[in-house]
Amino acid sequence: MNKIADLRKEYMLHTLDEKDVHKDPFDQFRLWFDEAVRADVPEPNAFTLSTADSRGIPSARVVLLKGIEQGGFSFYTNYDSAKAGELATNPYVSMTFLWLNWNAR
Ligand SMILES: Cc1cc2nc3c(=O)[nH]c(=O)nc-3n(C[C@H](O)[C@H](O)[C@H](O)COP(=O)(O)O)c2cc1C
């Protein structure tokens, strides 16, 4: 088995400076999302939604972004799901998009 710590890639394509990003995070997201679509990233709207319950115990799972509306990101889910229960008691979440650009290899 490969040594996990040796599995490492260098990411040298761009740098990110706060002064170069849009003031509105949704506008910045739209720019990055369009870039991911143009780069042919697989499942660009799939993201890891991390929630935490009332004790702060975290859970994470992949869901699909359905849009940006009324100043928020929307996704579809079952209101009886674990994530819906956690969101009902603790509305703070984290969203992680993994956009691996295979063409840049
Ligand atoms: C690519 C992918 C997309 C998914 N999209 C959704 C989604 O949009 N909504 C959803 O509720 N679950 C989606 N799932 C399933 C969730 O990852 C998760 O297993 C399920 O919602 C139960 O999560 P929970 O028990 O933490 O609430 C998706 C899974 C994968 C692999």
The ligand as an ORCA input file, in Angstrom:
! r2SCAN-3c Opt
* xyz 0 1
  C     -22.987     12.833     -5.599
  C     -24.014     12.798     -4.462
  C     -25.025     13.737     -4.441
  C     -25.976     13.723     -3.406
  N     -26.944     14.683     -3.402
  C     -27.828     14.724     -2.376
  C     -28.775     15.798     -2.302
  O     -28.830     16.709     -3.138
  N     -29.637     15.798     -1.244
  C     -29.601     14.821     -0.276
  O     -30.411     14.900      0.648
  N     -28.705     13.804     -0.314
  C     -27.810     13.740     -1.343
  N     -26.874     12.729     -1.394
  C     -26.880     11.724     -0.308
  C     -26.203     12.334      0.941
  O     -24.791     12.358      0.746
  C     -26.505     11.583      2.251
  O     -26.056     10.261      2.163
  C     -27.985     11.544      2.586
  O     -28.623     12.781      2.271
  C     -28.203     11.260      4.105
  O     -27.505     12.232      4.857
  P     -27.820     12.528      6.415
  O     -28.214     11.215      7.013
  O     -26.545     13.074      6.967
  O     -28.936     13.536      6.461
  C     -25.925     12.729     -2.388
  C     -24.874     11.794     -2.423
  C     -23.934     11.838     -3.447
  C     -22.812     10.815     -3.449
*
